Amino acid sequence: WKANPGFAPAALVHAAALRREGREAKAEEVVLEAWRSTPHPDLAAFLLADAADPAARLRVAVKLSNAHAEHVETQYLLGRLSLAAGDLHEAGFHAERARSLAVPTRRIFLLLADIAVASKQDPATLLREAAEAPADPTWRCGQCGTAHARWHLACPACHAPGRIAWSIPQGAERQRLTAS
């Protein structure tokens, strides 16, 4: 973790150890530092795990936003959580902001479609755009291209060590997400 504080898997292992020791504030600090460097959904999931209701989850997301507001991951998270909290205006604002910060992937268009449905609008156009959008980022092996639900030291598919990275697949091919 000290060698690369922005590497989400290392930050999460360190934060989990701090949490087990009862050092929740320090664990949160580690996750926020990692988010400042490289926002990642696994970091958000770690902090959101204890937030029971939508309003509490949104308060946690605001902390992440304060650490790195101008990142697509931050805006997507705020949009998704605002929608869950029932604030369609904020959800739409953050979803559109996420769309403007980078080439939008499928999940951005799906969030916009969910907001459209909640607003009693037709999501058909957004769903078509989602179908044509680049795949969402995932943990992917640089050797064999297999996608994984979580980071591994070595690829479970081809056993290549140190090749799993968070990325968007190259090209239009769809690759299977393993449940490993």
Rosetta constraint file for C-alpha pairs under 8 A:
AtomPair CA 1 CA 5 HARMONIC 5.03 0.50
AtomPair CA 1 CA 6 HARMONIC 7.98 0.50
AtomPair CA 1 CA 7 HARMONIC 7.20 0.50
AtomPair CA 1 CA 10 HARMONIC 4.93 0.50
AtomPair CA 1 CA 11 HARMONIC 5.56 0.50
AtomPair CA 1 CA 14 HARMONIC 6.87 0.50
AtomPair CA 4 CA 10 HARMONIC 7.88 0.50
AtomPair CA 5 CA 10 HARMONIC 7.38 0.50
AtomPair CA 5 CA 11 HARMONIC 6.16 0.50
AtomPair CA 5 CA 30 HARMONIC 7.91 0.50
AtomPair CA 5 CA 33 HARMONIC 7.04 0.50
AtomPair CA 5 CA 34 HARMONIC 5.48 0.50
AtomPair CA 5 CA 37 HARMONIC 7.56 0.50
AtomPair CA 6 CA 11 HARMONIC 7.11 0.50
AtomPair CA 6 CA 33 HARMONIC 7.28 0.50
AtomPair CA 6 CA 34 HARMONIC 4.27 0.50
AtomPair CA 6 CA 35 HARMONIC 6.93 0.50
AtomPair CA 6 CA 36 HARMONIC 7.71 0.50
AtomPair CA 6 CA 37 HARMONIC 5.01 0.50
AtomPair CA 6 CA 38 HARMONIC 5.35 0.50
AtomPair CA 7 CA 11 HARMONIC 6.23 0.50
AtomPair CA 7 CA 34 HARMONIC 6.86 0.50
AtomPair CA 7 CA 38 HARMONIC 7.39 0.50
AtomPair CA 8 CA 12 HARMONIC 5.97 0.50
AtomPair CA 8 CA 34 HARMONIC 6.52 0.50
AtomPair CA 8 CA 38 HARMONIC 7.73 0.50
AtomPair CA 8 CA 40 HARMONIC 6.76 0.50
AtomPair CA 8 CA 42 HARMONIC 7.13 0.50
AtomPair CA 8 CA 43 HARMONIC 6.49 0.50
AtomPair CA 9 CA 13 HARMONIC 6.28 0.50
AtomPair CA 9 CA 151 HARMONIC 6.88 0.50
AtomPair CA 10 CA 14 HARMONIC 6.23 0.50
AtomPair CA 11 CA 15 HARMONIC 5.97 0.50
AtomPair CA 11 CA 30 HARMONIC 6.43 0.50
AtomPair CA 11 CA 31 HARMONIC 6.32 0.50
AtomPair CA 11 CA 34 HARMONIC 6.50 0.50
AtomPair CA 12 CA 16 HARMONIC 5.88 0.50
AtomPair CA 12 CA 31 HARMONIC 6.99 0.50
AtomPair CA 12 CA 43 HARMONIC 6.85 0.50
AtomPair CA 12 CA 46 HARMONIC 7.49 0.50
AtomPair CA 13 CA 17 HARMONIC 6.28 0.50
AtomPair CA 14 CA 18 HARMONIC 6.36 0.50
AtomPair CA 14 CA 27 HARMONIC 7.51 0.50
AtomPair CA 14 CA 30 HARMONIC 7.69 0.50
AtomPair CA 15 CA 19 HARMONIC 6.10 0.50
AtomPair CA 15 CA 26 HARMONIC 7.55 0.50
AtomPair CA 15 CA 27 HARMONIC 4.27 0.50
AtomPair CA 15 CA 28 HARMONIC 7.10 0.50
AtomPair CA 15 CA 30 HARMONIC 6.08 0.50
AtomPair CA 15 CA 31 HARMONIC 6.72 0.50
AtomPair CA 16 CA 20 HARMONIC 6.19 0.50
AtomPair CA 16 CA 27 HARMONIC 6.91 0.50
AtomPair CA 17 CA 21 HARMONIC 6.40 0.50
AtomPair CA 18 CA 22 HARMONIC 6.47 0.50
AtomPair CA 18 CA 23 HARMONIC 5.13 0.50
AtomPair CA 18 CA 24 HARMONIC 6.60 0.50
AtomPair CA 18 CA 26 HARMONIC 6.78 0.50
AtomPair CA 18 CA 27 HARMONIC 5.36 0.50
AtomPair CA 19 CA 23 HARMONIC 5.23 0.50
AtomPair CA 19 CA 24 HARMONIC 4.98 0.50
AtomPair CA 19 CA 27 HARMONIC 5.84 0.50
AtomPair CA 23 CA 27 HARMONIC 6.28 0.50
AtomPair CA 24 CA 28 HARMONIC 6.13 0.50
AtomPair CA 25 CA 29 HARMONIC 6.22 0.50
AtomPair CA 26 CA 30 HARMONIC 6.27 0.50
AtomPair CA 27 CA 31 HARMONIC 6.42 0.50
AtomPair CA 28 CA 32 HARMONIC 6.09 0.50
AtomPair CA 28 CA 47 HARMONIC 7.04 0.50
AtomPair CA 29 CA 33 HARMONIC 6.09 0.50
AtomPair CA 30 CA 34 HARMONIC 6.30 0.50
AtomPair CA 31 CA 35 HARMONIC 6.12 0.50
AtomPair CA 31 CA 43 HARMONIC 6.10 0.50
AtomPair CA 31 CA 47 HARMONIC 7.74 0.50
AtomPair CA 32 CA 36 HARMONIC 6.14 0.50
AtomPair CA 32 CA 63 HARMONIC 7.89 0.50
AtomPair CA 32 CA 64 HARMONIC 6.42 0.50
AtomPair CA 32 CA 67 HARMONIC 6.43 0.50
AtomPair CA 33 CA 37 HARMONIC 6.56 0.50
AtomPair CA 33 CA 67 HARMONIC 7.64 0.50
AtomPair CA 34 CA 38 HARMONIC 5.99 0.50
AtomPair CA 34 CA 39 HARMONIC 6.97 0.50
AtomPair CA 34 CA 43 HARMONIC 7.78 0.50
AtomPair CA 35 CA 39 HARMONIC 4.21 0.50
AtomPair CA 35 CA 40 HARMONIC 6.72 0.50
AtomPair CA 35 CA 43 HARMONIC 6.97 0.50
AtomPair CA 35 CA 64 HARMONIC 6.84 0.50
AtomPair CA 35 CA 67 HARMONIC 6.65 0.50
AtomPair CA 35 CA 68 HARMONIC 6.81 0.50
AtomPair CA 36 CA 67 HARMONIC 5.09 0.50
AtomPair CA 36 CA 68 HARMONIC 5.20 0.50
AtomPair CA 39 CA 43 HARMONIC 7.31 0.50
AtomPair CA 39 CA 68 HARMONIC 7.46 0.50
AtomPair CA 39 CA 71 HARMONIC 7.37 0.50
AtomPair CA 39 CA 73 HARMONIC 6.10 0.50
AtomPair CA 39 CA 74 HARMONIC 7.01 0.50
AtomPair CA 40 CA 44 HARMONIC 6.85 0.50
AtomPair CA 40 CA 73 HARMONIC 6.66 0.50
AtomPair CA 41 CA 45 HARMONIC 6.14 0.50
AtomPair CA 41 CA 73 HARMONIC 7.13 0.50
AtomPair CA 42 CA 46 HARMONIC 6.27 0.50
AtomPair CA 43 CA 47 HARMONIC 6.68 0.50
AtomPair CA 44 CA 48 HARMONIC 5.98 0.50
AtomPair CA 44 CA 61 HARMONIC 7.40 0.50
AtomPair CA 44 CA 64 HARMONIC 7.66 0.50
AtomPair CA 45 CA 49 HARMONIC 5.88 0.50
AtomPair CA 47 CA 51 HARMONIC 7.72 0.50
AtomPair CA 47 CA 60 HARMONIC 6.95 0.50
AtomPair CA 48 CA 57 HARMONIC 5.81 0.50
AtomPair CA 48 CA 60 HARMONIC 6.61 0.50
AtomPair CA 48 CA 61 HARMONIC 7.88 0.50
AtomPair CA 51 CA 56 HARMONIC 5.35 0.50
AtomPair CA 51 CA 57 HARMONIC 5.17 0.50
AtomPair CA 51 CA 60 HARMONIC 7.68 0.50
AtomPair CA 52 CA 56 HARMONIC 6.59 0.50
AtomPair CA 52 CA 57 HARMONIC 7.05 0.50
AtomPair CA 53 CA 57 HARMONIC 6.28 0.50
AtomPair CA 54 CA 58 HARMONIC 6.12 0.50
AtomPair CA 54 CA 81 HARMONIC 6.78 0.50
AtomPair CA 54 CA 84 HARMONIC 6.13 0.50
AtomPair CA 54 CA 85 HARMONIC 4.98 0.50
AtomPair CA 55 CA 59 HARMONIC 6.32 0.50
AtomPair CA 55 CA 85 HARMONIC 6.14 0.50
AtomPair CA 56 CA 60 HARMONIC 6.44 0.50
AtomPair CA 57 CA 61 HARMONIC 6.31 0.50
AtomPair CA 57 CA 81 HARMONIC 6.97 0.50
AtomPair CA 58 CA 62 HARMONIC 6.27 0.50
AtomPair CA 58 CA 78 HARMONIC 7.02 0.50
AtomPair CA 58 CA 81 HARMONIC 5.80 0.50
AtomPair CA 58 CA 82 HARMONIC 6.79 0.50
AtomPair CA 58 CA 85 HARMONIC 7.68 0.50
AtomPair CA 59 CA 63 HARMONIC 6.76 0.50
AtomPair CA 60 CA 64 HARMONIC 6.76 0.50
AtomPair CA 61 CA 65 HARMONIC 6.14 0.50
AtomPair CA 61 CA 74 HARMONIC 7.76 0.50
AtomPair CA 61 CA 77 HARMONIC 6.99 0.50
AtomPair CA 61 CA 78 HARMONIC 6.29 0.50
AtomPair CA 61 CA 81 HARMONIC 7.91 0.50
AtomPair CA 62 CA 66 HARMONIC 6.14 0.50
AtomPair CA 62 CA 78 HARMONIC 7.52 0.50
AtomPair CA 63 CA 67 HARMONIC 6.52 0.50
AtomPair CA 64 CA 68 HARMONIC 6.45 0.50
AtomPair CA 64 CA 69 HARMONIC 7.51 0.50
AtomPair CA 64 CA 74 HARMONIC 6.94 0.50
AtomPair CA 65 CA 69 HARMONIC 4.38 0.50
AtomPair CA 65 CA 74 HARMONIC 5.79 0.50
AtomPair CA 65 CA 75 HARMONIC 7.77 0.50
AtomPair CA 65 CA 78 HARMONIC 7.96 0.50
AtomPair CA 68 CA 74 HARMONIC 6.93 0.50
AtomPair CA 69 CA 74 HARMONIC 5.99 0.50
AtomPair CA 69 CA 75 HARMONIC 7.12 0.50
AtomPair CA 70 CA 74 HARMONIC 7.14 0.50
AtomPair CA 70 CA 75 HARMONIC 7.40 0.50
AtomPair CA 70 CA 101 HARMONIC 7.55 0.50
AtomPair CA 71 CA 75 HARMONIC 6.44 0.50
AtomPair CA 71 CA 98 HARMONIC 7.47 0.50
AtomPair CA 71 CA 101 HARMONIC 6.83 0.50
AtomPair CA 72 CA 76 HARMONIC 5.94 0.50
AtomPair CA 72 CA 97 HARMONIC 7.63 0.50
AtomPair CA 72 CA 98 HARMONIC 4.64 0.50
AtomPair CA 72 CA 99 HARMONIC 7.49 0.50
AtomPair CA 72 CA 101 HARMONIC 5.72 0.50
AtomPair CA 72 CA 102 HARMONIC 6.65 0.50
AtomPair CA 73 CA 77 HARMONIC 6.10 0.50
AtomPair CA 73 CA 98 HARMONIC 7.40 0.50
AtomPair CA 74 CA 78 HARMONIC 6.22 0.50
AtomPair CA 74 CA 98 HARMONIC 7.96 0.50
AtomPair CA 75 CA 79 HARMONIC 6.03 0.50
AtomPair CA 75 CA 94 HARMONIC 5.06 0.50
AtomPair CA 75 CA 95 HARMONIC 6.48 0.50
AtomPair CA 75 CA 97 HARMONIC 6.37 0.50
AtomPair CA 75 CA 98 HARMONIC 5.08 0.50
AtomPair CA 76 CA 80 HARMONIC 6.10 0.50
AtomPair CA 76 CA 94 HARMONIC 6.46 0.50
AtomPair CA 76 CA 95 HARMONIC 5.83 0.50
AtomPair CA 76 CA 98 HARMONIC 5.63 0.50
AtomPair CA 76 CA 108 HARMONIC 6.94 0.50
AtomPair CA 77 CA 81 HARMONIC 6.07 0.50
AtomPair CA 78 CA 82 HARMONIC 5.82 0.50
AtomPair CA 78 CA 91 HARMONIC 6.96 0.50
AtomPair CA 78 CA 94 HARMONIC 6.14 0.50
AtomPair CA 79 CA 83 HARMONIC 6.17 0.50
AtomPair CA 79 CA 90 HARMONIC 6.77 0.50
AtomPair CA 79 CA 91 HARMONIC 4.07 0.50
AtomPair CA 79 CA 92 HARMONIC 6.62 0.50
AtomPair CA 79 CA 93 HARMONIC 7.31 0.50
AtomPair CA 79 CA 94 HARMONIC 4.69 0.50
AtomPair CA 79 CA 95 HARMONIC 5.15 0.50
AtomPair CA 79 CA 111 HARMONIC 7.62 0.50
AtomPair CA 80 CA 84 HARMONIC 6.36 0.50
AtomPair CA 80 CA 91 HARMONIC 6.51 0.50
AtomPair CA 80 CA 95 HARMONIC 7.84 0.50
AtomPair CA 80 CA 111 HARMONIC 6.71 0.50
AtomPair CA 81 CA 85 HARMONIC 6.13 0.50
AtomPair CA 81 CA 91 HARMONIC 7.49 0.50
AtomPair CA 82 CA 86 HARMONIC 6.25 0.50
AtomPair CA 82 CA 87 HARMONIC 5.24 0.50
AtomPair CA 82 CA 88 HARMONIC 6.86 0.50
AtomPair CA 82 CA 90 HARMONIC 6.02 0.50
AtomPair CA 82 CA 91 HARMONIC 4.82 0.50
AtomPair CA 83 CA 87 HARMONIC 5.57 0.50
AtomPair CA 83 CA 88 HARMONIC 5.65 0.50
AtomPair CA 83 CA 90 HARMONIC 7.73 0.50
AtomPair CA 83 CA 91 HARMONIC 5.13 0.50
AtomPair CA 83 CA 115 HARMONIC 6.86 0.50
AtomPair CA 87 CA 91 HARMONIC 6.13 0.50
AtomPair CA 88 CA 92 HARMONIC 5.97 0.50
AtomPair CA 88 CA 115 HARMONIC 6.58 0.50
AtomPair CA 88 CA 118 HARMONIC 7.56 0.50
AtomPair CA 88 CA 119 HARMONIC 7.26 0.50
AtomPair CA 89 CA 93 HARMONIC 6.23 0.50
AtomPair CA 90 CA 94 HARMONIC 6.18 0.50
AtomPair CA 91 CA 95 HARMONIC 6.03 0.50
AtomPair CA 91 CA 115 HARMONIC 7.12 0.50
AtomPair CA 92 CA 96 HARMONIC 6.03 0.50
AtomPair CA 92 CA 112 HARMONIC 7.01 0.50
AtomPair CA 92 CA 115 HARMONIC 6.69 0.50
AtomPair CA 93 CA 97 HARMONIC 6.15 0.50
AtomPair CA 94 CA 98 HARMONIC 6.07 0.50
AtomPair CA 95 CA 99 HARMONIC 6.22 0.50
AtomPair CA 95 CA 108 HARMONIC 6.63 0.50
AtomPair CA 95 CA 111 HARMONIC 6.84 0.50
AtomPair CA 95 CA 112 HARMONIC 6.31 0.50
AtomPair CA 96 CA 100 HARMONIC 6.28 0.50
AtomPair CA 96 CA 112 HARMONIC 7.84 0.50
AtomPair CA 97 CA 101 HARMONIC 6.34 0.50
AtomPair CA 98 CA 102 HARMONIC 7.04 0.50
AtomPair CA 98 CA 104 HARMONIC 7.45 0.50
AtomPair CA 98 CA 108 HARMONIC 7.09 0.50
AtomPair CA 99 CA 103 HARMONIC 6.89 0.50
AtomPair CA 99 CA 104 HARMONIC 5.17 0.50
AtomPair CA 99 CA 108 HARMONIC 6.47 0.50
AtomPair CA 100 CA 104 HARMONIC 7.68 0.50
AtomPair CA 104 CA 108 HARMONIC 5.86 0.50
AtomPair CA 104 CA 109 HARMONIC 7.25 0.50
AtomPair CA 104 CA 133 HARMONIC 6.87 0.50
AtomPair CA 104 CA 134 HARMONIC 7.33 0.50
AtomPair CA 105 CA 109 HARMONIC 7.02 0.50
AtomPair CA 105 CA 130 HARMONIC 7.22 0.50
AtomPair CA 105 CA 133 HARMONIC 5.28 0.50
AtomPair CA 105 CA 134 HARMONIC 4.91 0.50
AtomPair CA 105 CA 135 HARMONIC 5.68 0.50
AtomPair CA 105 CA 136 HARMONIC 5.31 0.50
AtomPair CA 106 CA 110 HARMONIC 6.17 0.50
AtomPair CA 106 CA 129 HARMONIC 7.79 0.50
AtomPair CA 106 CA 130 HARMONIC 4.54 0.50
AtomPair CA 106 CA 131 HARMONIC 6.85 0.50
AtomPair CA 106 CA 132 HARMONIC 7.83 0.50
AtomPair CA 106 CA 133 HARMONIC 5.29 0.50
AtomPair CA 106 CA 134 HARMONIC 6.24 0.50
AtomPair CA 106 CA 135 HARMONIC 5.82 0.50
AtomPair CA 106 CA 136 HARMONIC 5.89 0.50
AtomPair CA 107 CA 111 HARMONIC 6.02 0.50
AtomPair CA 107 CA 130 HARMONIC 7.24 0.50
AtomPair CA 107 CA 136 HARMONIC 6.48 0.50
AtomPair CA 108 CA 112 HARMONIC 6.31 0.50
AtomPair CA 108 CA 130 HARMONIC 7.73 0.50
AtomPair CA 109 CA 113 HARMONIC 6.06 0.50
AtomPair CA 109 CA 126 HARMONIC 5.65 0.50
AtomPair CA 109 CA 127 HARMONIC 6.74 0.50
AtomPair CA 109 CA 129 HARMONIC 6.55 0.50
AtomPair CA 109 CA 130 HARMONIC 5.01 0.50
AtomPair CA 110 CA 114 HARMONIC 6.11 0.50
AtomPair CA 110 CA 126 HARMONIC 7.03 0.50
AtomPair CA 110 CA 127 HARMONIC 6.53 0.50
AtomPair CA 110 CA 130 HARMONIC 6.17 0.50
AtomPair CA 111 CA 115 HARMONIC 6.24 0.50
AtomPair CA 112 CA 116 HARMONIC 6.18 0.50
AtomPair CA 112 CA 123 HARMONIC 7.99 0.50
AtomPair CA 112 CA 126 HARMONIC 6.81 0.50
AtomPair CA 113 CA 117 HARMONIC 6.23 0.50
AtomPair CA 113 CA 123 HARMONIC 4.82 0.50
AtomPair CA 113 CA 124 HARMONIC 7.74 0.50
AtomPair CA 113 CA 126 HARMONIC 5.46 0.50
AtomPair CA 113 CA 127 HARMONIC 6.36 0.50
AtomPair CA 114 CA 118 HARMONIC 6.19 0.50
AtomPair CA 114 CA 123 HARMONIC 7.49 0.50
AtomPair CA 115 CA 119 HARMONIC 6.07 0.50
AtomPair CA 116 CA 120 HARMONIC 6.16 0.50
AtomPair CA 116 CA 121 HARMONIC 4.85 0.50
AtomPair CA 116 CA 122 HARMONIC 6.36 0.50
AtomPair CA 116 CA 123 HARMONIC 5.60 0.50
AtomPair CA 117 CA 121 HARMONIC 5.44 0.50
AtomPair CA 117 CA 122 HARMONIC 6.54 0.50
AtomPair CA 117 CA 123 HARMONIC 6.22 0.50
AtomPair CA 123 CA 127 HARMONIC 6.09 0.50
AtomPair CA 124 CA 128 HARMONIC 6.25 0.50
AtomPair CA 125 CA 129 HARMONIC 6.29 0.50
AtomPair CA 126 CA 130 HARMONIC 6.11 0.50
AtomPair CA 127 CA 131 HARMONIC 6.26 0.50
AtomPair CA 128 CA 132 HARMONIC 6.46 0.50
AtomPair CA 129 CA 133 HARMONIC 5.91 0.50
AtomPair CA 134 CA 168 HARMONIC 7.68 0.50
AtomPair CA 134 CA 172 HARMONIC 7.30 0.50
AtomPair CA 135 CA 168 HARMONIC 6.34 0.50
AtomPair CA 135 CA 169 HARMONIC 6.77 0.50
AtomPair CA 135 CA 174 HARMONIC 7.69 0.50
AtomPair CA 136 CA 168 HARMONIC 6.02 0.50
AtomPair CA 137 CA 166 HARMONIC 6.40 0.50
AtomPair CA 137 CA 167 HARMONIC 4.89 0.50
AtomPair CA 137 CA 168 HARMONIC 4.26 0.50
AtomPair CA 137 CA 169 HARMONIC 7.30 0.50
AtomPair CA 138 CA 147 HARMONIC 6.42 0.50
AtomPair CA 138 CA 148 HARMONIC 6.84 0.50
AtomPair CA 138 CA 149 HARMONIC 7.10 0.50
AtomPair CA 138 CA 165 HARMONIC 7.98 0.50
AtomPair CA 138 CA 166 HARMONIC 5.34 0.50
AtomPair CA 138 CA 167 HARMONIC 5.60 0.50
AtomPair CA 138 CA 168 HARMONIC 6.47 0.50
AtomPair CA 139 CA 147 HARMONIC 5.68 0.50
AtomPair CA 139 CA 148 HARMONIC 5.20 0.50
AtomPair CA 139 CA 149 HARMONIC 6.51 0.50
AtomPair CA 139 CA 150 HARMONIC 6.07 0.50
AtomPair CA 139 CA 151 HARMONIC 5.88 0.50
AtomPair CA 139 CA 164 HARMONIC 6.08 0.50
AtomPair CA 139 CA 165 HARMONIC 5.32 0.50
AtomPair CA 139 CA 166 HARMONIC 4.42 0.50
AtomPair CA 139 CA 167 HARMONIC 6.31 0.50
AtomPair CA 140 CA 145 HARMONIC 5.88 0.50
AtomPair CA 140 CA 146 HARMONIC 5.60 0.50
AtomPair CA 140 CA 147 HARMONIC 4.32 0.50
AtomPair CA 140 CA 148 HARMONIC 5.98 0.50
AtomPair CA 140 CA 163 HARMONIC 7.96 0.50
AtomPair CA 140 CA 164 HARMONIC 5.26 0.50
AtomPair CA 140 CA 165 HARMONIC 5.46 0.50
AtomPair CA 140 CA 166 HARMONIC 6.16 0.50
AtomPair CA 140 CA 167 HARMONIC 6.35 0.50
AtomPair CA 140 CA 169 HARMONIC 7.73 0.50
AtomPair CA 141 CA 145 HARMONIC 4.83 0.50
AtomPair CA 141 CA 146 HARMONIC 5.42 0.50
AtomPair CA 141 CA 147 HARMONIC 6.52 0.50
AtomPair CA 141 CA 148 HARMONIC 7.97 0.50
AtomPair CA 141 CA 155 HARMONIC 6.29 0.50
AtomPair CA 141 CA 163 HARMONIC 5.29 0.50
AtomPair CA 141 CA 164 HARMONIC 4.32 0.50
AtomPair CA 141 CA 165 HARMONIC 6.42 0.50
AtomPair CA 142 CA 163 HARMONIC 5.13 0.50
AtomPair CA 142 CA 164 HARMONIC 6.16 0.50
AtomPair CA 142 CA 165 HARMONIC 7.09 0.50
AtomPair CA 143 CA 158 HARMONIC 7.65 0.50
AtomPair CA 143 CA 160 HARMONIC 6.71 0.50
AtomPair CA 143 CA 163 HARMONIC 6.39 0.50
AtomPair CA 144 CA 157 HARMONIC 7.73 0.50
AtomPair CA 144 CA 158 HARMONIC 6.51 0.50
AtomPair CA 145 CA 169 HARMONIC 7.78 0.50
AtomPair CA 145 CA 175 HARMONIC 7.60 0.50
AtomPair CA 146 CA 157 HARMONIC 7.01 0.50
AtomPair CA 146 CA 175 HARMONIC 6.53 0.50
AtomPair CA 146 CA 176 HARMONIC 6.82 0.50
AtomPair CA 146 CA 177 HARMONIC 7.19 0.50
AtomPair CA 146 CA 178 HARMONIC 7.67 0.50
AtomPair CA 147 CA 175 HARMONIC 6.59 0.50
AtomPair CA 147 CA 176 HARMONIC 6.27 0.50
AtomPair CA 147 CA 177 HARMONIC 4.84 0.50
AtomPair CA 147 CA 178 HARMONIC 6.22 0.50
AtomPair CA 148 CA 177 HARMONIC 5.45 0.50
AtomPair CA 148 CA 178 HARMONIC 5.00 0.50
AtomPair CA 148 CA 179 HARMONIC 6.57 0.50
AtomPair CA 148 CA 180 HARMONIC 6.40 0.50
AtomPair CA 149 CA 177 HARMONIC 6.59 0.50
AtomPair CA 149 CA 178 HARMONIC 6.24 0.50
AtomPair CA 149 CA 179 HARMONIC 5.69 0.50
AtomPair CA 149 CA 180 HARMONIC 6.34 0.50
AtomPair CA 150 CA 180 HARMONIC 7.18 0.50
AtomPair CA 151 CA 164 HARMONIC 6.39 0.50
AtomPair CA 151 CA 165 HARMONIC 7.45 0.50
AtomPair CA 152 CA 156 HARMONIC 7.63 0.50
AtomPair CA 152 CA 164 HARMONIC 6.48 0.50
AtomPair CA 153 CA 161 HARMONIC 6.04 0.50
AtomPair CA 153 CA 162 HARMONIC 5.54 0.50
AtomPair CA 153 CA 163 HARMONIC 7.81 0.50
AtomPair CA 153 CA 164 HARMONIC 7.16 0.50
AtomPair CA 154 CA 159 HARMONIC 5.38 0.50
AtomPair CA 154 CA 160 HARMONIC 5.37 0.50
AtomPair CA 154 CA 161 HARMONIC 4.01 0.50
AtomPair CA 154 CA 162 HARMONIC 5.62 0.50
AtomPair CA 154 CA 163 HARMONIC 6.85 0.50
AtomPair CA 154 CA 164 HARMONIC 7.09 0.50
AtomPair CA 155 CA 159 HARMONIC 4.58 0.50
AtomPair CA 155 CA 160 HARMONIC 5.35 0.50
AtomPair CA 155 CA 161 HARMONIC 6.41 0.50
AtomPair CA 155 CA 162 HARMONIC 7.79 0.50
AtomPair CA 155 CA 163 HARMONIC 7.01 0.50
AtomPair CA 155 CA 164 HARMONIC 6.55 0.50
AtomPair CA 156 CA 180 HARMONIC 7.57 0.50
AtomPair CA 169 CA 173 HARMONIC 7.73 0.50
AtomPair CA 169 CA 174 HARMONIC 8.00 0.50
